[in-house]
Amino acid sequence: MTAIKYTKEQISELQANKYVKNCTEKHIVFHTAFKLLAVKEIQDFLTPQQIFRKYGFPEYVIQTDTPSNALDRWKRNFKKKWRVEESKWKPKKIDFSNMTLEQENEYLKAKVAYLEEIQKYIEESVP
């Protein structure tokens, strides 16, 4: 595996993509919404390259191992039933036995609101 180094022009182009959170000469950090979209699209039998092309990534990214490696990593994280947060994947461990019904209800309402926001963001992002 050869180390990829993006030029300043390539970094600027990548940062202009709405699905890129940050980019350096060695790394691309993708927004959570893109990760969710990409995992959903892979289930619809699109290849990683097709997904990255569909969402406006340039050929110099598509022709590398980045799409395949990223999607493999994201799928593994979803299979482990990890939840997504901006730039972090954290296991969900909530102990409801120590909560009152009001606390549990408040937590679940917040969780639903969070998931609705993610769904809304995804729906707005899909062309």
C-alpha positions as CSV (number, residue, x, y, z in Angstrom):
1,M,0.0,0.0,0.0
2,T,1.5,3.3,-1.1
3,A,1.0,6.4,1.1
4,I,-1.2,9.0,-0.6
5,K,-0.2,12.6,-0.4
6,Y,-2.8,15.1,-1.6
7,T,-1.6,18.5,-3.0
8,K,-2.9,21.8,-1.8
9,E,-5.2,22.0,-4.8
10,Q,-6.6,18.5,-4.2
11,I,-7.1,19.3,-0.5
12,S,-9.0,22.5,-1.4
13,E,-11.1,20.5,-3.9
14,L,-11.9,17.8,-1.3
15,Q,-12.8,20.3,1.4
16,A,-15.3,21.9,-1.0
17,N,-17.2,18.6,-1.0
18,K,-20.1,18.8,1.5
19,Y,-19.4,15.2,2.6
20,V,-15.8,16.0,3.7
21,K,-15.4,17.3,7.2
22,N,-11.7,17.8,7.0
23,C,-8.7,16.9,4.8
24,T,-5.0,16.9,5.2
25,E,-2.3,15.7,2.8
26,K,-2.6,12.2,4.2
27,H,-6.2,11.8,5.5
28,I,-9.8,12.6,4.6
29,V,-12.3,12.8,7.4
30,F,-15.9,12.2,6.2
31,H,-19.1,13.6,7.7
32,T,-21.2,11.1,9.6
33,A,-24.1,11.7,7.1
34,F,-21.9,10.5,4.3
35,K,-20.9,7.4,6.3
36,L,-24.5,6.5,6.9
37,L,-25.4,7.2,3.2
38,A,-22.5,5.1,1.9
39,V,-23.4,2.1,4.1
40,K,-27.0,2.3,3.0
41,E,-25.9,2.5,-0.6
42,I,-23.6,-0.5,-0.3
43,Q,-26.6,-2.5,0.7
44,D,-28.3,-1.5,-2.5
45,F,-25.4,-3.3,-4.4
46,L,-23.4,-0.2,-5.5
47,T,-19.6,-0.6,-5.4
48,P,-17.6,1.7,-3.2
49,Q,-16.2,3.5,-6.3
50,Q,-19.8,4.1,-7.6
51,I,-20.8,5.5,-4.3
52,F,-17.9,7.9,-4.1
53,R,-18.4,9.0,-7.7
54,K,-22.2,9.5,-7.1
55,Y,-21.4,11.9,-4.2
56,G,-18.9,14.0,-6.2
57,F,-15.5,12.7,-5.2
58,P,-12.7,13.2,-7.8
59,E,-11.2,10.3,-9.7
60,Y,-7.8,10.6,-7.8
61,V,-9.7,9.5,-4.7
62,I,-11.9,6.9,-6.4
63,Q,-9.0,5.2,-8.1
64,T,-7.3,4.5,-4.7
65,D,-8.1,2.0,-2.0
66,T,-9.8,4.8,0.0
67,P,-13.4,4.0,-1.0
68,S,-13.1,0.2,-0.3
69,N,-11.2,0.6,2.9
70,A,-13.5,3.3,4.3
71,L,-16.6,1.3,3.6
72,D,-15.2,-1.9,5.0
73,R,-14.4,-0.1,8.2
74,W,-17.8,1.7,8.4
75,K,-19.7,-1.6,7.8
76,R,-17.7,-3.4,10.5
77,N,-18.6,-0.6,12.9
78,F,-22.3,-0.9,12.1
79,K,-22.2,-4.7,12.4
80,K,-20.8,-4.3,15.9
81,K,-23.9,-2.2,16.6
82,W,-21.8,0.9,17.4
83,R,-23.6,4.2,17.2
84,V,-22.3,7.1,15.1
85,E,-21.3,10.4,16.4
86,E,-19.4,13.2,14.6
87,S,-15.9,11.7,13.9
88,K,-16.2,9.1,16.7
89,W,-17.7,5.6,16.9
90,K,-18.7,4.7,20.4
91,P,-20.3,1.6,21.8
92,K,-23.7,2.3,23.3
93,K,-23.9,1.1,26.9
94,I,-26.8,2.5,28.8
95,D,-27.8,1.0,32.2
96,F,-31.6,1.6,32.5
97,S,-31.8,-0.3,35.8
98,N,-30.5,2.8,37.7
99,M,-32.8,5.2,36.0
100,T,-36.3,6.4,37.1
101,L,-39.0,6.0,34.5
102,E,-38.9,9.8,33.9
103,Q,-35.1,9.7,33.3
104,E,-35.5,6.7,30.9
105,N,-38.3,8.5,29.1
106,E,-36.2,11.6,28.8
107,Y,-33.2,9.7,27.4
108,L,-35.4,7.8,24.9
109,K,-37.0,11.1,23.7
110,A,-33.6,12.6,23.2
111,K,-32.4,9.5,21.3
112,V,-35.5,9.7,19.0
113,A,-34.9,13.4,18.3
114,Y,-31.2,12.7,17.5
115,L,-32.1,9.9,15.1
116,E,-34.8,12.1,13.4
117,E,-32.1,14.8,12.9
118,I,-29.8,12.3,11.3
119,Q,-32.6,11.1,9.0
120,K,-33.5,14.7,8.1
121,Y,-29.9,15.5,7.3
122,I,-29.6,12.4,5.1
123,E,-32.8,13.2,3.2
124,E,-31.6,16.8,2.6
125,S,-28.2,15.6,1.4
126,V,-29.4,13.0,-1.1
127,P,-29.8,14.6,-4.5
